[in-house]
Amino acid sequence: MRNSAILVAAAALTLSGQAQINVGGHQIGFGVKRKATGSPTVTLVSPTTYLAGTQVSIQFQLKDFDDSKGIKVYSQSPCTVSSQSAQKVSDGIYKVDVTLDSRDTDGECPVTLSSIANQQHYSTVRVPYRNNNAEVAKANEEVHTFLSHSTWVGTTSAGSSFTLHPDTSMPPAALKELTAKNGLMLRDPKLPIPMMLVMTAPNKVSFTRMGCMMEGTFKGTTATLKPSAMVPASSCPDSAVILEAK
C-alpha cells in the first residue's frame, strides 16, 4: 500500500513539475524539472541593408512564438508596413511589405512582430537602410518648385473655386522661419484670414483654410487634399480640394 502511495505521488509530481514530495514526513526528491521556454525572438531571414525611399518585401524568422492565431506587425518611422498582419510563408517564417521613407542619412527602423494568441510573445528587429541622396534631392527640388509659384487655384468637390496668392503681410522673421520649414502663407482676397500651406518631402501636403485642416499629397503642380480625420466634418465645408499651382 505504501509503495502504491509513492507511485501515485510520483505521477502527480510528473504532472505538476514539483521537484520533491513529502511521504510519511520525509522529503523525497525526484530530480524532475520542466524545460524552460525560450524567449521569443525575431531575426531577418536574409540580412541586408535596404535603400531608403523604396518599398521592400522582408522575411522574418520567428522563434518561440505562439503563431496559432497569426502575427501582428508594427513599425516606427521611417518605416511603414503595408498591413498590420504578417503573411506566413512557412513554419516560423513570415513576410512583411515595408516602405522606407527617403532619407539622406543611413540608419535603422524598428519593426515589431507580436503574437495574437499570446501578448507576451513579441520581439523587435531593426531593419537597416542606406541613404538615398539622389531621391531626397529630387523630392526637395519638387517641393521648392511647387512653393515658388505666385498663384494657386483651388477647386472643391462641390465645384466651387478660389484663387490664392502669397501673403506678404507676415513679419520678415516669421516668413523666414516658415520658409525654412517648406511652408507658405497664402491669401484669398475674398477672405479676411490667410491660409497656411506646408510641404513635406517627398510628396506630403498640409493645408489650413478657414479653420479646416487638410492633408494630402502632391505630384508636379497639383495637390490633392482631404479634411484631416482629426477635425469635425462641420469645420470643412469645402470637403476635398484640388490645389493647382499656376
Backbone torsions as a table, in degrees:
resi	resn	phi	psi	omega
1	MET	NA	-40.9	179.0
2	ARG	-62.3	-41.4	179.3
3	ASN	-63.2	-36.5	178.8
4	SER	-64.1	-40.1	179.9
5	ALA	-62.8	-39.1	-179.7
6	ILE	-66.7	-40.9	179.7
7	LEU	-63.9	-40.3	178.3
8	VAL	-64.4	-43.0	179.6
9	ALA	-63.5	-39.9	179.1
10	ALA	-64.0	-39.7	177.7
11	ALA	-63.5	-41.9	178.5
12	ALA	-62.8	-37.0	178.5
13	LEU	-61.8	-43.3	-178.4
14	THR	-61.1	-37.7	-179.1
15	LEU	-75.3	-37.1	-174.2
16	SER	-89.8	-19.7	179.7
17	GLY	80.2	12.1	178.1
18	GLN	-70.3	150.2	-177.4
19	ALA	-85.0	-22.1	-179.0
20	GLN	-156.9	161.9	177.8
21	ILE	-132.7	167.0	179.7
22	ASN	-110.3	119.7	177.5
23	VAL	-127.3	116.9	178.5
24	GLY	61.0	31.6	179.1
25	GLY	84.6	1.6	-179.8
26	HIS	-112.0	137.5	176.4
27	GLN	-83.0	125.0	-179.7
28	ILE	-115.7	118.3	179.5
29	GLY	-93.5	142.7	-178.8
30	PHE	-116.5	-7.7	178.2
31	GLY	65.6	27.2	-179.0
32	VAL	-94.5	128.1	178.5
33	LYS	-133.4	140.7	175.0
34	ARG	-75.8	146.2	176.8
35	LYS	-73.5	125.1	-178.1
36	ALA	-67.0	139.0	177.5
37	THR	-81.7	134.3	-179.5
38	GLY	-71.0	159.6	178.2
39	SER	-75.9	139.0	178.4
40	PRO	-59.8	133.4	179.1
41	THR	-134.9	152.1	176.1
42	VAL	-129.7	132.2	176.1
43	THR	-133.7	158.0	176.0
44	LEU	-76.3	132.5	179.6
45	VAL	-65.9	-44.6	179.0
46	SER	-125.9	85.6	-176.9
47	PRO	-57.0	129.1	176.9
48	THR	-157.7	170.3	176.5
49	THR	-106.2	120.0	-174.8
50	TYR	-88.4	161.5	-178.5
51	LEU	-91.4	125.5	177.3
52	ALA	-60.6	148.6	-179.9
53	GLY	84.3	14.4	-179.4
54	THR	-129.1	164.2	172.3
55	GLN	-105.9	130.5	-176.6
56	VAL	-130.4	153.1	175.2
57	SER	-103.9	118.0	-173.2
58	ILE	-116.5	135.5	176.9
59	GLN	-102.4	136.5	-179.3
60	PHE	-119.6	141.4	175.9
61	GLN	-103.1	125.8	-178.8
62	LEU	-105.3	139.4	177.9
63	LYS	-132.1	134.7	179.5
64	ASP	62.0	39.5	175.9
65	PHE	-109.0	143.5	168.1
66	ASP	-90.9	101.5	-178.2
67	ASP	-108.1	25.4	-177.2
68	SER	-62.8	-27.2	-179.9
69	LYS	-114.2	13.4	178.7
70	GLY	100.2	175.0	-176.1
71	ILE	-127.8	128.6	173.8
72	LYS	-89.5	152.6	180.0
73	VAL	-135.5	139.4	-179.8
74	TYR	-133.1	153.2	179.8
75	SER	-138.6	164.0	175.2
76	GLN	-126.3	156.8	180.0
77	SER	-53.4	139.7	10.1
78	PRO	-96.6	27.6	178.4
79	CYS	-106.8	147.1	174.1
80	THR	-134.8	127.7	179.3
81	VAL	-88.7	145.0	-177.7
82	SER	-74.8	-22.7	179.5
83	SER	-149.0	148.4	177.9
84	GLN	-85.3	2.2	175.8
85	SER	-112.1	119.5	178.1
86	ALA	-74.0	145.2	-178.6
87	GLN	-94.5	126.1	-178.5
88	LYS	-76.5	129.6	178.5
89	VAL	-99.7	-44.8	177.4
90	SER	-161.6	-177.3	-178.7
91	ASP	-57.1	118.2	177.3
92	GLY	79.7	-1.9	-178.4
93	ILE	-116.3	126.2	179.5
94	TYR	-127.9	148.6	-178.4
95	LYS	-114.2	140.4	179.2
96	VAL	-137.0	131.8	174.0
97	ASP	-88.6	124.7	-174.1
98	VAL	-125.9	132.1	173.5
99	THR	-103.1	125.8	178.8
100	LEU	-101.9	123.9	178.4
101	ASP	-62.9	154.8	175.9
102	SER	-64.6	137.1	179.3
103	ARG	-142.8	144.4	177.5
104	ASP	-98.3	10.7	174.8
105	THR	-134.1	157.9	174.9
106	ASP	-76.5	159.3	178.9
107	GLY	179.7	-164.9	179.4
108	GLU	-139.4	151.8	174.1
109	CYS	-129.2	139.4	-177.1
110	PRO	-80.0	133.5	172.4
111	VAL	-124.8	124.2	-176.7
112	THR	-111.6	130.6	174.8
113	LEU	-110.3	136.3	-172.5
114	SER	-136.6	137.9	177.6
115	SER	-72.9	133.5	175.7
116	ILE	-75.2	-34.1	-177.2
117	ALA	-75.9	-32.6	-176.4
118	ASN	-134.9	108.0	-176.0
119	GLN	-67.4	-13.6	177.9
120	GLN	-81.2	-10.8	-178.2
121	HIS	-98.3	98.8	176.1
122	TYR	-155.6	155.8	179.1
123	SER	-158.9	151.2	-177.5
124	THR	-116.3	136.4	175.0
125	VAL	-121.7	143.6	-178.5
126	ARG	-98.5	121.9	-177.5
127	VAL	-93.2	117.6	-178.0
128	PRO	-80.9	146.0	175.9
129	TYR	-140.5	156.6	176.8
130	ARG	-110.8	155.6	-175.3
131	ASN	-64.1	156.7	174.5
132	ASN	-128.0	74.2	-174.2
133	ASN	-59.8	-39.0	-178.7
134	ALA	-64.3	-42.0	179.8
135	GLU	-67.4	-40.4	178.6
136	VAL	-63.9	-44.0	180.0
137	ALA	-62.2	-40.9	179.3
138	LYS	-64.7	-44.1	-179.4
139	ALA	-63.5	-42.7	179.6
140	ASN	-64.5	-37.3	178.5
141	GLU	-64.3	-40.7	179.2
142	GLU	-66.0	-37.5	176.8
143	VAL	-63.1	-48.0	-178.2
144	HIS	-64.8	-35.5	178.0
145	THR	-65.1	-42.3	179.1
146	PHE	-62.3	-41.9	-176.9
147	LEU	-76.7	-15.9	-175.3
148	SER	-83.0	-4.6	179.4
149	HIS	-71.3	164.4	-179.1
150	SER	-107.1	-10.6	-178.8
151	THR	-142.3	139.7	174.7
152	TRP	-131.5	135.2	178.9
153	VAL	-113.8	123.5	179.2
154	GLY	-103.3	136.4	176.3
155	THR	-123.0	123.3	-177.2
156	THR	-87.2	164.9	178.9
157	SER	-66.8	-17.3	178.2
158	ALA	-85.4	-5.8	177.8
159	GLY	99.5	-7.7	177.6
160	SER	-80.0	165.5	-178.9
161	SER	-141.8	162.3	177.0
162	PHE	-150.4	156.4	-177.9
163	THR	-119.5	135.3	-176.9
164	LEU	-122.2	148.6	174.5
165	HIS	-134.5	158.5	177.9
166	PRO	-57.5	138.9	177.9
167	ASP	-87.1	119.1	-176.2
168	THR	-98.6	7.5	-176.4
169	SER	-88.1	-5.0	-178.8
170	MET	-71.6	145.6	173.0
171	PRO	-60.0	143.2	-176.8
172	PRO	-53.8	-40.4	-178.5
173	ALA	-64.9	-43.2	179.3
174	ALA	-66.9	-38.3	178.6
175	LEU	-64.3	-41.1	179.6
176	LYS	-63.9	-41.9	179.9
177	GLU	-64.9	-42.1	179.8
178	LEU	-67.1	-40.4	179.3
179	THR	-62.2	-37.9	179.1
180	ALA	-63.5	-24.0	179.1
181	LYS	-97.6	17.4	-177.6
182	ASN	57.9	42.1	178.9
183	GLY	-117.2	162.9	-177.6
184	LEU	-152.9	136.5	173.4
185	MET	-94.6	130.9	-177.4
186	LEU	-119.1	152.7	-176.9
187	ARG	-126.4	129.5	169.7
188	ASP	-99.1	117.1	-176.4
189	PRO	-60.5	-15.3	-179.7
190	LYS	-88.9	-7.5	-175.8
191	LEU	-123.9	148.9	-177.1
192	PRO	-82.1	-17.2	-173.4
193	ILE	-109.1	127.9	177.7
194	PRO	-70.0	165.1	-179.9
195	MET	-116.1	153.8	-179.7
196	MET	-115.3	132.8	176.8
197	LEU	-121.0	126.1	-180.0
198	VAL	-128.4	129.9	-179.5
199	MET	-107.8	144.7	175.5
200	THR	-132.5	120.9	178.7
201	ALA	-62.4	145.3	6.8
202	PRO	-85.6	-26.6	-174.2
203	ASN	-154.0	25.0	-177.5
204	LYS	-92.2	145.4	-179.8
205	VAL	-136.3	138.7	168.4
206	SER	-125.7	143.3	-172.0
207	PHE	-144.0	129.1	178.6
208	THR	-114.9	121.5	-178.4
209	ARG	-136.2	118.9	176.4
210	MET	52.5	42.2	178.8
211	GLY	83.6	-3.0	179.0
212	CYS	-98.3	121.9	176.5
213	MET	-91.7	126.8	-178.3
214	MET	-122.3	152.4	179.7
215	GLU	-135.9	153.6	178.0
216	GLY	177.2	-158.7	-178.6
217	THR	-130.9	165.1	176.1
218	PHE	-133.4	154.9	174.9
219	LYS	-144.8	123.9	-177.6
220	GLY	65.5	-118.1	-178.4
221	THR	-107.1	10.9	-174.9
222	THR	-122.2	129.2	175.2
223	ALA	-111.1	135.3	178.3
224	THR	-110.7	120.1	-170.7
225	LEU	-126.0	145.5	174.7
226	LYS	-134.5	153.7	178.4
227	PRO	-57.7	140.5	177.8
228	SER	-65.3	144.8	178.7
229	ALA	-67.3	-10.9	-176.6
230	MET	-85.5	-8.7	-177.2
231	VAL	-117.5	149.8	178.7
232	PRO	-67.6	148.0	-177.6
233	ALA	-61.4	-29.0	-177.7
234	SER	-64.3	-21.9	-179.7
235	SER	-88.2	-0.3	-177.8
236	CYS	-127.3	70.2	-177.1
237	PRO	-64.8	-23.5	-179.2
238	ASP	-77.4	-15.2	-176.2
239	SER	56.0	-132.6	-177.1
240	ALA	-73.0	147.9	-178.8
241	VAL	-136.2	135.5	169.8
242	ILE	-103.0	119.7	-179.2
243	LEU	-111.6	119.2	-176.4
244	GLU	-116.8	128.2	177.6
245	ALA	-80.1	133.6	-177.8
246	LYS	-109.9	NA	NA
